[in-house]
Every structure is written in C-alpha cells, then in structure tokens.
Amino acid sequence: MKKLIFFLFVTSSLISQDKYIYAGKIYDSNSGKYLLNKTIIISKNIISSIENGFIEPKNDNEELIDLKNKVLLPGLIDFHVHMESESGGKEKYINRFQDSKADVAFKSTVVAKKTLLAGFTTVRDVGGSGVNIALRNAINRGIVVGPRIFTSGKTIATTGGHGDPTNGYRADLVDDPGPEDGVVNSISDARKAVRYRYKNGADLIKITATGGVMSMAKNGQNPQFTEEVMRAIVNTANDYGMHVAAHAHGDEGMYRAVKAGVKTIEHGSIMKERTMKLMREKNAYLVPTISAGEHVAKMASIPGYYPEIIIPKALEVGVQNKASTKKAYEMGVPLSFGTDAGVFPHGDNAGEFVYWDEIGIPAEYSLKAATITNAKLLNMENLLGQIKKGYLADIIATDESPTKDISTLKNVVFVMKDGKVYKK
C-alpha cells in the first residue's frame, strides 16, 4: 500500500511539473515598457504567476529555463497567412493541376513548423482549399508542429472573381462552381456559402471584395460584390459567431465592404480618404500586408517569373500598399498585423515589422497590433497577446530589445507555445 501511495505521489508530481523561466527582460505589450528580472512560473500550458527576482524551483523535477540575457515577448500573431501554399512563380499555377490534397497537406506541415519557429505562435489563415482546416485540427491534436490556427477554410468569391477556383482553366475544364466551392452570385448563394464554411469547421469568413494580383484574371482592383450580397454574408457570419475579412485592393470594393460591416480589410492597397474615414468610424481594421506587395512587385520585374496576366497587376497594385498604409495610420485607421505569408516565403513574417518601421509606425504600435489587437479580434484577449498571469504560455525571446531595433524579431531565438518549448 505504501509503495502504491508513493507511486501515485511521484506520478502526480511528474504530471504537474512546472516550468520556471528566468526572464531578464519582459516586454509588456500593453504598456510598451519592460519588466526586469522576473521569474515566470508555468503550470501545464498556463502562466500561473510572475514573481520578482529569480526564484528557485520548488522541486528537483521542475524545469528551469534561463533567459536572463534575452528579451521575452508574447508569441506573435499573424493575421493574414496562407498555410497551404508557398511563394513561387509559374510553377505554383502548374501545381494546381498536379498536386493532390495529400500533397498540399504534407507541404503545409513544413510551412506550419517554419511559421512557429519564426515566433508566430498564432495565425489567422485566410483562404485555401479546406486543407487548412485539417491542418488546424492536426496541430491542435499534437500530430503536427505548428502555430495555433484560426482559419476561414475556402474563400468566398464571385464567378470569375479573385478566388474563383476555375480561373485560368481552359474552357472544357471549367464547370460552374457554386456556394460549396466558394463562388456566389446572389444573397441566397452568399448565405449558403457561409453556412457551408460553418459546417466544415471554419472559424471566420473571408471574401474577395475586389480583384486580386495573383489570380489568373485581368483586373486586380475592380469591385466584385454588391453591398447587399456582402451584407448578407456579414449578417449570416455574425449569426454563427464569425467575423468577416475582406480582401480588397481597389477603393470602391473596400468601401462597400466596410459599409456592409466587414471587420478587417486585407491589403487596402489603393485606399481613398473616404474609406479611411469610414473604417475609423466603424472601427474596421486594416491588415496591410506590405511584405506581399513589395515581394510581388520585385518578382514581377524578373522576366518569365509570373504568368503574363499577373505582371501588370503586381507592378501597379503591389507598390501602392506602403503609401496607403502610412496614410491610413496617420488618419487613425486601426491596424492589425498581417503579412500574406505564402505570397512571399513563410518564416519571413517578421519582415513586416521592418516595413511598418520604415513608414513611421512606432515599434510599440506594431507590437501591440501583432499581440493584443489581434488577440482581441479573435476574442482571445484574455488568453493571448500578453505575458501575464492566467494567460496561455506563448512566449518568444530575442537577443535585442525590439523597441530599440525592430529587426531583431527576424531572429527569434526561443519559442514556447502552450507551455511547450519548440526552439531554444
């Protein structure tokens, strides 16, 4: 009996093993200031306390992680990624015909790990084939290593619009995709498409309010939904507890989308003052994705890299993103941090911070956008976005203070997600 009690005691101690982190410097994403010389105590996947000084672990079996010489931050949140795809030129369009869903799934696991090791412990995936839902589930079950994913599943588009999965096909291969495939042309189609995504396990809804750069379609910025159809999407999504993100490059499409009640405008490349004022009024967020615009404009200058139909759009739309973001920030439009990783290489997400810095956005603002702001938009503000008692133990570390040199975030040296260390 004594042996059994001892065994149960030892087993219980091992199961409840705490982790102690000696933190020389903790970045407080709420205040924008640093906390010095603290001990973070983690029980399972939750920060149970933050103590002054460096506290000795209570038991020998508890893990001690010494980060006295590092700067600790909450895990970063990227609000615009595509986990199913990796950047590339013409071969990406050929792969649409060659890769099975299994091929896409295996490639996505590599992308997921790269993203996590870059310090992004949570992402919002805004558009894929539905493999992104399976990837989220596999990560949640511990089968695959990757960030916490909130996903829209398949994008909702119009016939021939950005997101129509048959764009670029020859005529005899084109059918007439409908709401299940994410193509809608009426209010009833729109409602059905939202319900399909809910049925399939999506966390949010993504629509393409305008043309896009990377699709095999001519126009990169024309409006592609009526306001009435978008309003039906928003209202239906809200009924199911989901927010709506709207891809938009041209102003008319994004203006309609904001009027219809979407929560985030993705890209916002050619945004006029009227839309900025409306976004400010309605508390709609801009997700700039400057990284993608800069990347496609650069790659479009390489002869033969992209299909011909892509090149003029990349050169025209891509380079305008930076200026629009700067003006939107100066006009008080709320910003959410997102990158469009997948259009450029995954793992390079933190380069977006450098672009924000170049247009005059302070590090304190961009760090808050990538933590507290995005956590709030996910309704996870009480669990994500801060290193704080009661929050999930998503913690990263850098060698330098990001408010002194924001580029240090491109070299994250420590990653913990849900209390588990993935990078030392």
C-alpha positions in Angstrom: 0.0 0.0 0.0 2.9 2.4 0.9 4.5 1.6 -2.5 1.3 2.4 -4.3 0.9 5.7 -2.5 4.5 6.6 -3.2 4.0 5.7 -6.9 0.9 7.8 -7.1 2.6 10.8 -5.5 5.6 10.6 -7.8 3.4 10.2 -10.9 1.2 13.1 -9.8 4.4 15.3 -9.3 5.6 14.4 -12.8 2.3 15.2 -14.4 2.0 18.6 -12.6 5.7 19.5 -13.3 6.0 23.3 -13.5 8.4 25.2 -15.7 10.4 28.2 -14.3 11.7 30.9 -16.7 14.3 33.3 -15.5 13.4 36.4 -17.5 16.0 39.2 -17.6 13.6 41.5 -19.6 9.9 41.0 -20.4 8.2 43.2 -22.9 4.8 44.3 -21.7 2.7 44.5 -24.9 0.1 46.6 -23.1 2.2 49.4 -21.7 5.1 49.2 -24.2 7.5 49.0 -21.3 9.9 46.4 -20.0 9.8 44.4 -16.8 13.2 43.4 -15.4 14.4 40.4 -13.5 11.3 38.2 -13.2 10.6 34.5 -12.8 7.7 33.2 -14.9 6.1 30.1 -13.5 4.2 27.9 -15.9 1.8 25.2 -14.9 0.9 22.9 -17.8 0.1 25.5 -20.5 -0.8 28.5 -18.4 1.3 31.2 -16.8 0.4 30.6 -13.1 2.5 33.5 -11.7 5.2 36.1 -12.4 7.5 36.7 -9.5 10.0 39.4 -8.7 13.7 38.2 -8.9 14.9 34.7 -9.8 13.0 32.1 -7.7 14.4 28.7 -7.1 12.1 25.8 -8.4 10.3 24.1 -5.5 11.1 20.5 -6.7 14.0 18.9 -8.4 12.0 17.6 -11.2 10.7 21.1 -12.3 12.3 22.5 -15.4 14.4 25.7 -15.2 14.9 27.8 -18.4 17.5 30.5 -18.0 16.7 33.5 -20.3 18.3 36.2 -18.1 20.2 37.6 -21.1 17.3 37.6 -23.5 14.2 39.8 -24.2 10.9 38.0 -23.8 7.8 38.8 -25.7 4.3 37.2 -26.0 4.0 34.9 -29.0 3.3 36.9 -32.1 0.0 36.7 -34.1 0.0 37.0 -37.9 -3.5 37.9 -39.1 -3.1 37.1 -42.8 -1.3 33.9 -43.9 -2.0 31.1 -46.4 -0.7 27.9 -44.8 -1.5 25.7 -47.8 0.8 27.5 -50.2 4.4 28.7 -50.5 5.7 31.5 -52.6 6.8 30.8 -56.2 6.4 31.8 -59.8 4.8 29.9 -62.7 5.2 26.5 -61.0 2.6 27.5 -58.5 0.0 27.6 -61.2 1.1 24.3 -62.7 0.9 22.7 -59.2 -2.8 23.4 -59.1 -3.2 20.6 -61.7 -0.5 18.3 -60.3 -0.8 18.3 -56.6 -3.4 16.2 -54.8 -4.9 17.3 -51.5 -2.4 15.0 -49.8 0.5 16.8 -51.5 -0.9 20.1 -50.3 -1.3 18.7 -46.8 2.2 17.4 -46.5 3.7 20.7 -47.8 1.5 22.6 -45.3 3.1 20.8 -42.4 6.6 22.2 -43.4 5.1 25.7 -43.6 3.5 25.3 -40.2 6.7 24.5 -38.5 8.6 27.3 -40.2 6.0 29.8 -39.1 6.1 28.6 -35.4 9.9 28.7 -35.2 9.8 32.2 -36.6 8.0 33.2 -33.4 4.4 33.3 -34.6 2.5 31.1 -32.2 -0.9 32.0 -33.6 -2.0 32.8 -37.2 -5.3 33.6 -39.0 -5.3 31.6 -42.2 -7.5 33.4 -44.8 -8.1 31.1 -47.7 -7.2 27.7 -49.0 -8.8 24.5 -50.3 -10.0 23.3 -46.9 -6.8 21.5 -46.1 -6.1 24.5 -43.8 -9.0 23.3 -41.5 -7.4 19.8 -41.3 -4.0 21.3 -40.6 -5.5 23.3 -37.7 -7.1 20.2 -36.3 -3.8 18.2 -36.6 -1.9 20.9 -34.8 -4.5 21.0 -32.0 -4.2 17.3 -31.6 -0.4 17.3 -31.4 0.0 15.4 -34.6 1.8 18.3 -36.4 4.1 21.0 -35.1 2.8 24.5 -35.9 1.1 27.7 -34.7 -2.4 27.9 -33.3 -4.6 28.4 -36.4 -7.9 30.3 -36.9 -9.0 29.6 -40.5 -11.6 30.7 -43.0 -11.4 27.5 -44.9 -12.2 28.3 -48.6 -12.5 32.0 -49.7 -15.9 33.2 -50.9 -15.7 34.9 -54.3 -17.9 35.7 -57.3 -17.9 34.0 -60.7 -14.6 34.9 -62.4 -13.6 36.9 -59.4 -10.5 36.7 -57.3 -10.9 33.3 -55.6 -12.9 31.5 -58.2 -11.1 28.2 -58.3 -11.6 27.7 -62.0 -9.9 31.0 -63.1 -7.2 30.2 -65.7 -8.6 26.8 -66.7 -9.3 26.1 -70.4 -13.0 26.1 -71.4 -13.5 22.3 -71.4 -12.2 22.0 -67.8 -14.4 24.7 -66.4 -17.6 23.8 -64.6 -19.9 26.2 -62.8 -18.7 26.2 -59.1 -21.3 27.2 -56.5 -21.5 28.2 -52.8 -19.8 25.0 -51.6 -16.8 25.8 -53.7 -16.9 29.4 -52.6 -18.5 31.1 -55.6 -21.7 33.1 -55.1 -23.8 35.5 -57.2 -26.8 36.2 -55.0 -27.9 36.7 -51.5 -29.2 33.2 -51.1 -25.8 31.8 -52.5 -24.0 34.0 -50.0 -25.9 32.7 -47.0 -25.4 29.2 -48.2 -21.7 29.6 -48.7 -21.3 31.0 -45.1 -23.2 28.0 -43.7 -21.1 25.6 -45.7 -18.0 27.1 -44.1 -19.5 26.8 -40.6 -20.5 23.2 -41.4 -16.9 22.4 -42.5 -15.4 23.9 -39.3 -14.2 27.4 -40.3 -13.5 30.0 -37.6 -14.2 33.1 -39.7 -15.3 34.1 -43.2 -13.0 35.5 -46.0 -14.4 37.2 -49.1 -12.7 38.8 -52.1 -14.3 42.2 -52.4 -12.1 43.2 -55.3 -9.9 41.7 -57.9 -6.5 40.3 -56.9 -2.9 40.3 -58.0 -2.1 36.6 -58.0 -5.3 35.2 -59.6 -5.5 34.4 -63.3 -7.9 37.2 -64.0 -7.3 40.6 -65.7 -8.4 43.2 -63.2 -6.6 43.5 -59.8 -8.8 46.1 -58.2 -12.4 46.2 -59.5 -15.3 45.7 -57.1 -16.7 42.2 -57.3 -19.6 42.1 -54.8 -22.6 44.2 -54.4 -23.0 45.8 -51.0 -26.3 43.8 -50.5 -24.5 40.4 -51.0 -21.7 41.4 -48.7 -24.2 42.5 -46.0 -25.9 39.1 -46.3 -22.5 37.4 -45.7 -21.7 39.6 -42.7 -25.1 39.1 -41.1 -25.1 35.4 -41.6 -21.5 35.1 -40.4 -22.4 37.1 -37.3 -25.3 34.7 -36.6 -22.8 31.9 -36.5 -20.3 33.8 -34.3 -17.8 34.5 -37.1 -16.3 37.8 -38.3 -15.6 38.6 -41.9 -12.3 39.5 -43.6 -12.4 41.2 -47.0 -9.6 41.0 -49.5 -9.6 44.4 -51.2 -7.1 46.3 -53.4 -9.4 48.9 -55.1 -11.2 51.6 -53.1 -14.8 51.0 -54.3 -14.8 47.4 -53.3 -13.4 48.0 -49.8 -15.7 51.0 -49.3 -18.7 48.7 -50.0 -17.2 46.0 -47.7 -16.8 48.4 -44.8 -20.4 49.8 -45.2 -21.6 46.2 -45.2 -19.9 45.6 -41.8 -16.8 43.5 -42.5 -14.3 43.6 -39.6 -11.0 43.6 -41.5 -9.8 44.9 -44.8 -6.9 42.9 -46.2 -4.2 44.7 -48.2 -6.1 48.0 -48.7 -3.6 48.9 -51.5 -5.4 51.8 -53.1 -7.5 53.2 -50.3 -9.0 56.7 -50.5 -9.7 59.1 -47.6 -13.4 58.4 -47.7 -12.8 54.7 -46.9 -10.2 55.6 -44.2 -12.8 57.8 -42.5 -15.5 55.1 -42.7 -13.1 52.5 -41.2 -12.3 54.8 -38.4 -16.0 55.5 -37.8 -17.0 51.8 -37.9 -13.8 50.5 -36.1 -12.9 48.3 -39.0 -9.3 47.2 -39.1 -6.7 47.4 -42.0 -4.4 44.4 -42.4 -1.8 46.0 -44.6 0.4 43.0 -45.8 3.1 45.3 -47.1 5.5 42.3 -47.4 3.4 40.7 -50.1 3.1 43.9 -52.1 6.8 44.6 -52.0 7.6 40.9 -52.9 5.3 40.6 -55.9 6.5 43.9 -57.3 10.1 42.8 -57.1 9.5 39.4 -58.6 7.4 40.8 -61.4 10.5 42.6 -62.7 12.1 39.2 -63.4 11.3 38.1 -66.9 9.1 35.0 -67.1 8.8 34.6 -63.3 5.0 35.1 -63.2 2.4 34.4 -65.9 1.9 37.4 -68.2 -1.5 38.3 -66.8 -0.1 38.7 -63.3 2.8 41.1 -64.1 0.9 44.4 -64.8 -1.2 43.9 -61.7 1.9 43.2 -59.5 3.7 46.3 -60.7 0.6 48.5 -60.4 -1.0 47.4 -57.2 1.9 45.9 -55.2 3.9 49.1 -54.8 1.0 51.3 -53.6 0.4 49.3 -50.4 3.1 51.1 -48.4 1.8 54.6 -49.1 -1.8 53.7 -48.3 -0.8 52.1 -45.0 1.2 55.2 -44.0 -1.7 57.5 -44.7 -4.3 55.2 -43.0 -2.1 55.1 -39.9 -1.8 58.9 -39.9 -5.6 59.2 -40.3 -6.2 57.0 -37.3 -7.4 53.9 -39.0 -6.8 50.9 -36.6 -4.2 48.5 -37.9 -4.0 44.7 -37.4 -0.6 43.0 -38.1 -0.7 40.6 -41.0 1.7 39.6 -43.7 0.2 37.5 -46.5 2.9 34.8 -46.0 2.6 32.3 -48.8 2.7 35.1 -51.4 6.3 35.6 -50.1 8.3 32.9 -48.2 6.8 31.6 -44.9 9.1 32.2 -42.0 10.0 35.7 -43.1 6.8 37.1 -41.5 8.7 39.4 -39.1 10.0 41.5 -42.1 6.6 43.2 -42.0 7.7 44.9 -38.7 10.6 46.5 -40.6 8.3 47.8 -43.3 6.0 49.4 -40.7 9.0 51.0 -39.1 10.1 52.4 -42.4 6.8 54.3 -42.9 7.0 55.7 -39.4 4.8 53.4 -37.3 6.4 53.0 -33.8 7.6 49.6 -32.6 5.2 49.9 -29.6 2.2 50.2 -32.0 3.3 47.4 -34.4 4.0 45.0 -31.4 0.6 45.8 -29.9 -1.0 45.1 -33.3 0.7 41.7 -33.5 -0.3 40.7 -30.0 -3.1 42.5 -28.0 -5.0 43.8 -31.1 -5.1 40.5 -32.9 -5.9 38.6 -29.8 -8.9 40.9 -29.2 -10.1 40.5 -32.8 -10.0 36.7 -32.2 -12.0 37.1 -29.0 -8.9 35.6 -27.2 -7.8 38.8 -25.4 -8.0 37.0 -22.0 -5.6 34.2 -23.1 -3.3 35.5 -25.8 -1.2 38.6 -26.6 0.4 39.2 -23.2 2.9 37.6 -20.8 0.5 37.7 -17.9 -0.8 35.5 -15.1 -3.7 33.3 -16.3 -2.7 33.6 -20.0 -1.5 30.8 -22.3 2.2 30.3 -22.1 3.1 31.5 -25.6 6.5 33.1 -25.1 9.3 34.0 -27.5 12.7 35.6 -27.0 15.1 37.8 -28.9 18.7 38.9 -28.3 17.9 42.6 -28.5 15.1 44.9 -27.4 12.6 45.2 -30.4 11.8 48.8 -29.5 15.4 49.6 -30.0 15.9 47.5 -33.1 12.7 46.0 -34.6 14.6 43.8 -37.0 15.7 41.6 -34.0 12.3 40.0 -34.4 13.6 38.4 -37.7 15.9 36.3 -35.5 13.8 34.8 -32.7 16.0 32.6 -30.5 13.4 30.9 -28.2 9.8 29.8 -28.9 7.3 28.4 -26.4 3.7 27.6 -27.4 1.2 26.3 -24.9 3.9 25.8 -22.3 6.0 23.6 -24.6 9.4 24.6 -25.9 9.9 24.3 -29.6 13.1 26.4 -30.1 15.9 27.1 -27.7 
